[in-house]
Amino acid sequence: MKEFLQNHKWAIVLSAAAIITVLLIYLIGWWTLLAAALVAIAIFFGRLLDRGGTEAVRAFFAKLFKGKNA
C-alpha cells in the first residue's frame, strides 16, 4: 500500500482536491469560491511585493513561464 501511495501521490492528491473543489462549489456556491480565490491571489502577490518588490513579481512570472517562448 505504501508503494502504491508513493507511486501515485499526485494523482491521489489532485483527485482529492478536485472532489473537495466540486463539493465546495456545490455547497457554498461558485461566487463565494471565486471571491476566496481572488483574495488568496491578492494576498500571495501582496506578500511577494512586501518581500521583494516588483522584482519579485517579475521573477515569479519569469520562473512560471520559463522556456515557453512564443
Secondary structure, DSSP 8 states (H G I E B T S, - for coil): -HHHHHHTHHHHHHHHHHHHHHHHHHHH-HHHHHHHHHHHHHHHHHHHHHHHHHHHHHHHHHHHTTT---
